[in-house]
């Protein structure tokens, strides 16, 4: 996959049927999995309200970043504000 041939990943010829070399990905994936476990363990120690607030903040951040990526943020004067 040569990223110089296209602007967006969905424009790649083999989208979405990529083939990955799992050897170089194994280490970073293990690190992410461990970090996720540590975060979930810490969240288990806090109250439900704080956990819900953190979850909402993460989801909101993801939606805003997706909208920015799709170039639909901030919404124009005639748009509803929805990016999906």
Secondary structure, 3 states (H helix, E strand, C coil): CCHHHCCCHHHCCCCCCCCCCHHHHHHHHHHHHHHHHHHHHHHHHCCHHHHHHHHHHHHHHHHHHHHHHCCCCCCCCCCCCCCC
